[in-house]
C-alpha cells in the first residue's frame, strides 16, 4: 500500500479520498524534524504548511509527487524537487474566490474603520461616531500588484463598488475591461488602496520597499493577502508609525506564525489577521480534493498530474 504524508490539517473529504488507496500520516503541527522523519518512507506528500527544504527532502527514499495544498511555492526547494524528478502540483483556482472576497473584506474594514468601531464598543465601552468617520469606495482607485487569478477576481469584484482599477504585472496577459496596466511606481502612486497579489519569488521578495512605499498617497491603505516577504516589514512598520500612509490591513507576515511581539500587532492604524484569506470551508475542501486527486493520478493510475508546475 502507498504511503502519503500530509503536512497540516486538511478537510476530511480530502483525507477520505487519500485513505481509499493509501496509508495516510497527518502532521497537524509539522516541524522540519517531523517532516523529515515522516517523508522517509512516503510515496507522496500533500503539503499544506511547513518547509520542504532540500535537507528535509533528501530524507525521502521513494517520493514521487508533492501535491501543494494551495498555489504558493516559496516554502519548497524547487531546484531540489526538479532535479530529483519529483512531480509538483498546485491547486489552481481552488482558493481564488476565498482570497478575493477576503481582500474585499479587508478593504471595507480599513475604509470604514470597522475593527476600530467594534473595539470601541466591546473593549473601550466608548460611543464616538465622529472619530470613526470613514471613506466610501465609490470613485476610489484600487492598485493591484500582481494580476493572476486572484488579482483578476478582486478587480472584477471592486468594479461593482464603482472603483477604478490600475494594475502592475509584467507577466500577465489576463486583461479585463476597465483595468489600466501601469508601471509599478505609477500603480502605487495612483492607488487609494494598494493590494498585493503576486507570488513570493526571488524577484518579488522585498518588492514593496522604502522607495516604493514613499510613492503611496498619505491617505492610502496597503492590503496584503499574498505573502509577507513581498513587503519590507520593518520599513512598513516605520511608515505606519510615522503615519506616512493612512494604514494597512495584513493577513500575512515575514515570519509565520507571527511573533506576538511584532510591532504591527500594536499599531492602531493596522488590521491584522492570522493568514486566513483562503480559510473558507469551500476553498479548503476544493484544495484537499484537488491535491488528493493529483496524488491518486500519479500513484494509482500511473498518469501525469493535471496541474503540474513543470
N, C-alpha and C positions, 0 to 999 in steps of 0.2 A: 504494500500500500504506500502511496506517495505521502510525503510529509510537507505541510505548509506552515510556515511561521508567520504569525500576524503581529505586527508591531503597533499596538494600540487597540483600544476597544472599538469594534465596528458594529454596524447594525446586524441584528440577529438573522435577518434574511440572508445576508452575505455568509454568515457562519454556517447556516443550514446548507447552503449551496456547496460550500467547501467540504463539509462533512459527508456529503454524498459520495465523494471519491477520494478523500484524503484524511489522514490523521492531522488534526489541527492543534497547534500550540499557540495560545494567545498570551502576549506580554502586555498587560494593561498599562504598566509603567516601565517602558523599556529603557534600560541603561545600555551603554555601549557594551558592558560586560555581559549582560543578559542576552543581548542580541548576538554577540559573538559566540556565546555558548549554544544558543538555540539554532543558529544558522549552520552549524557544523554539519548536521545531517538533513538539512532542509532541501527539498526539491524546488520550492518556491517560497518567495516572501511576498506577503501582502503588506505593503509598507504604508503606515499612516503617520507615525511620529517616531522621533529618534533620528540618529545619524548613521548612515551606511557609509562609513569611511573605507578606504582601501584596506586599512588594518583589520577592520571588522570583517569585511567581505572576503579577505584572504583566508578566513577560517572555514569558509564554505567548501565542501568537498564535491557537491553534485548539484549546485544551484543552476536551474535552467531559466528562471524568469523572476523578475521583480515587478510586481504589479502595484503601481503607485495609487494610493487612495487619495486622489486629487490630481493636480497638474504641476505643482511646484517641484523642482528637481534640485534645489540648492542644498539639500541635505544628503545628497547621494554623490559618491565619487564616480562621475560619469565616465572618465577616462578608463578607470579600472573595469567598470562594467562592460564597456565597449570592447576593451582589449580581451576580456575573457569570453566574449561571445554570448553574453547573457542577455536574454530579451528584457527590455524595459518598456513598460506601458504606462499610459496615463488615462484618467477617466475624463475624456474630452466632453465638455459641455455639461457634465453632471451637476456642478455647483454654480453654474452661471447665474441662474435666477436668484439663488440664495444670496450670493455675494453682491449682486447688483441691487437687490431690494434692500439689503442691509446698508449698503452705501447710501442709498436714498434716505434711509432712516437716520444715519449719522448727519447727513447734510441738513435735514429738517431739524434734528435735535440741536445742532450748532446754530442754525439760523434763528430759531425761536426760543433758545435758552431753556429747552425742555428739562434737561437734567438739573440745571440750577433752580428752576421753579419747583421741581419735585423735592430737592434738598431743602429749599427754603421752608416748605410746608412741613415735611416729615421730620427733619432733624432740627432746623432752626426755629420752628414754630413761628414763622415770620410771613406776614402777608404784605408784600410790597410789589405791586404790579408795575409801577413805573420803572423800577430798576431792571425789570425783565423785558423791556422793550426789544422786540426782535426785528427781523428783516423778512420780507416776502421774497420768494424765489422768482416770481414773475419779472422778466426783464433782466435778470442777473445772468452772468456768464459762468459756465462750468468749463474748467480746463481739465482735459484728460491727459495723463501721462501714461501712454500705452493704450492701444486701440485693438485689442484682441476681442475674444468673445464677450468677456465681462465688460470691458470698456464700451463696446458697441451696445450692449444691453443697457448699460447706465445711460448712454446717450439717448437711446430710444425712450427710456422712462422719463428723463428730465424734460424732454421736449413737451410732454403733456403738462408740465408746470409752467410753460412759457419761457423756458430758459434758452439762451443761446449756448451753443456748444463749440468749443475750439479744442483741437487735439494735437498732440505730438506723438508720432510713432514712425520712425524712419523705415520700418519694415512692413507696415500694414497696407494691404490693398483693400481692406474692408471699409468701404465708404457708404454712408447713408446720407440721404437728403438732409441738409441743414447743418452738417458738420464741416467746419473750416479747419483744414490742416495747416499748422504753422510750425515755426521753429520752436525749440524748447523754450528759449527765453521769451519769445513773443506769446507763447501759450501761457507761461507763468505770469507775464506782465498783464495780460488781459483778464485773467481769471478772478472772479469773486470767490469761487470755490475751486481749489486745485485738488483733484482726486487722482490717486496713483493706482495704476492697473497693469503695470509691466512686470515681468518675471524678474527675480533676483539672479543676475549673472555677473560675471566679472566686469562686463561693460556697464551694467546699471548700478553696481554697488557704489553707494555714496553719490549717486547721480544728483540727488537734491542736496546740494552742498551750500556753503555760505554764499557763494556768488549767486546761485540760482535763487535762494531764499531772499536775497536782497532785492530781487525784482518783483516780489509779491507786493500787492497793494497792502497798505496798513490795515485796511478793512477786510482783508481776505482771510479765508479759513483753509487749512490744509487737511485733507482727508486721506487716510491711508488704510486700505484693507488688503494690500498686496503683501509686501514683506518689509520688515523694519529696516533691514540693511540697505534699502534703496535710499533712505534718508540718513544724513549725518546727524545722529541723535543728539549728541552734545551741542552741536550748533543749533539745532531746532530748539532745544531747551533754552539756550541763551536768547534766541529770537523771541520766544514766548515770554520769558521772564522780563524782557525789556519792552514787551508789547509792541514789537515791530510789525507783527501781524495780529489780527484780531483773536485768532485761536486755532485749535486743531482738534480733530476727532480721530483717534487712533485705535485700531484693532490689532496692530502688530508692532513688534519691538525688536531692537537689535539683538537682544538676548531673551529667549523664551524657555520656560516661564519667566516672566519679567521679574527682575529684582524688586522686591517690595519697598526698597529704599530709593528706587528710581524717582528722580525729581519730577518727572512727568506726572506721577500719580498725585502730586501735591499741588499742582497748579490749578487755579480756579478758571483758567481760560482753556482748559483741555478736557475733552471727554475721552475716557479710557475704557476699553473693554478687552476681555481676555481671548483674542483670536477666535471669535465665534461667528464671523461673517458666513462661513459655509456650514454652520451648525443648525441647519433645518432638518427636520425629520425626512423630508423628501430627498434632499441632497445627499444626506448620509446613506440612505437606502440605495439610491442610484449609484453612488460611488462604490459601495460594498458589492453590489450585484455586478457592476461592470468589471471590477477588479477580479472577482471570483470567476467570472466567465472567461476572462483572458487566461487565467491560470489553467482552467479546465481545457481550453483550446490547445494549449501547449503540452500539458502533462498527460491528458487523457486522449485527446483527439489527434495529437501529433501535427497540429496545424500551426501556421503562423498567427500571431495575435493580430487583432484588428487595428488597435491604436498604439502601435509600436513607435517609440521615439526615433528609432533608426531601422 
